[in-house]
Amino acid sequence: MKSLYLLRHAKSSWAEPGLSDRQRPLNKRGLRDAPVMGERFRERGESLQRVVSSPALRAHTTAELFARACGFPTGEIAHEEDLYFLGDRSVEHAILGQDDQLERLMLVFHNPDITCFTNSIDYDFQIDNMPTCSLVKMNCDIARWSGWSRDTTTFEYFDFPKNDSGEVRRN
């Protein structure tokens, strides 16, 4: 069994209209939410072996803040061009290409791709819109990432920054 974590980037800033989409930073709320979600993750006893982020600044910063809070080395965060608004197939490609020795993988990317991809996995649980810095955990009944498919993947939980109870929604 392998674990797949999907993290939407935290709230970004629109304060500098001249910046390209890839260069947009996080705003104050985003800078606050990412470490909070990383701490919750760590408090659940979860850990990561690999974090792969979209190359956009807001996604990379989210990945770094989350990783620092949960104890993952920020220098080991990888970037994957396929996670920058290229659709479901590109997310699938990012999963299939992972090292089979990894058991716990996190992908950090954007809406609408993250919501569409999440909803394509488990039809018993649908998310209208994954909020910024929300996290989904999925269990993959596979021995190798190259054998990943939607049919071998089930929903485990969904959490988001404004979830004041701290409890996660499970299937």
N, C-alpha and C positions, 0 to 999 in steps of 0.2 A: 504494500500500500504506500502510495506517495501522496504528499500534501501539496496543493496548489493554492497560493494566496494571491488574490487580485486586489491591488490598492489603487484607488483613484487618487490622482495628485490633489494636494490641498488647495485651498482657495487662493487664486492668483490675483495679482494687482493689474488694474487697467489704468493706473495713474500716469503712465508715460505712453501716450498714444503713438509715438514714433518708433517704439520697439517692435521688432518682428514677433510673430507669435511664439517662436522658439525661445526668444529672449525674455519673455514675461516672467518676472519673479513672483514669489508668494507675497501676499499681503499680510498684515498683522495677524489676522485670524488664522491664515494658513500656517504661519510660523509658530503659532500656539498649538494648533490642532495636530500637526504631524507628530511631535514628540508625545503628546497625550495618547494618541493611538498606539504608538510604539510601546509606551509604558503599559497600557492595557494588555497588549499582546504578550509582553514579558510576564506580567502578573498572572496570565492564564497558563503560564508554563510553556508557552510556545517558543520555538526557536527557528532560525533560518540557516540554510546552508548556501543559498545563492539568492541574490537580489539582482534583477535585471530591470532597468528603467528605460523609458523613452528618453531620447537625447534632449528633449525640451528642458529648459532651466527649471521650470516649476515642478516637473516630475522628478528631476534629479535632486533638487533640494528637498522635496518631500521624502524621497528614498533615503537621503542622508540623515535627515532629522529623525525619521522613523527608526532607521538602523541604529543610530547612536543611542536612542532611548531603549531599544530592546537588546543591545549588546552585540549587534552584528558589525564587523569592521567596515567602516565607510569606504576605505580604500579598495575594497573588493567589489563594490557595486559596478556592474557591467552596464553598458548601454547597447540598446538594440534599436536600430533604425525602424525595424518592422513594427515597433510599438507606437510610432508617431502617425496616427490617423491613417492607417492603411487597411483597416477592416478586420473582420473575423479571421480570414485566411492567414493574415500576417501574424496574428496572435497565436494561432494554431502552429504556424511555422516556428515561432519563438519557443513554444513548448516542445515540439518534436525534436528540436536541435539540442536539447540539454543533455548534459553528461548523465548517463544512466546510474552512476553512483550516488547522485543527489536524491535525497528523500523529501526535502522541504524547499520549495521554490516559490519566490515572490516575483510577480510582474507588476510594475508601476507604470500606469498609462492613463489615457484620457477618455472622456465621454465624447461622442456617444458609443465609441467602440467597446468600452468596458461594460456598459449596461447591456448592449446587444449581445456581446460574447457571454456574459453571465447568464442572461436569459435563454441563450441557446443551449445551455447545459442541462438545466433541470426544470422541467415544465411544471412541477408541483409548487415551485416557489418562484415568483416573478417580482422583479424590482422595477417600479415605474421609471425611476431615475436614480442612479447611484449618486448620493451627495458627495461633495468634495471630501476627500480624505476618508471615504468609506472603505471598508475591508470585507472581502468575501473569502471564506475558506472552503475549498472543495477537496474531497478525497478521491484519489484516482487508484482504481484497482488494477494496477499495472506493475510489472517488474522493470520495464524500461520506458523512458520518456518517448522513445521512438514508436512505442506501441500505444501511445495516448490516443483516445478518441472520446467523443462526447458520451458514447454508450458506456464507457468504463468510469465515468466521473459522476459523483453525486455531491450535492450541496451539504455543507456542514454547518456554517453559520454566517451571519451578516452583522456587522457593527459599523457605527458611524459616530462622529464627534458629538452630535447633539443627543445621543442616546444617554440621557442622564442616569438611567438606572445602572448602566455599565453591564447589564445582562445582554447577551447576544441572542438574536433570533435564530432558532434552529429549525430545521425541517421536521 
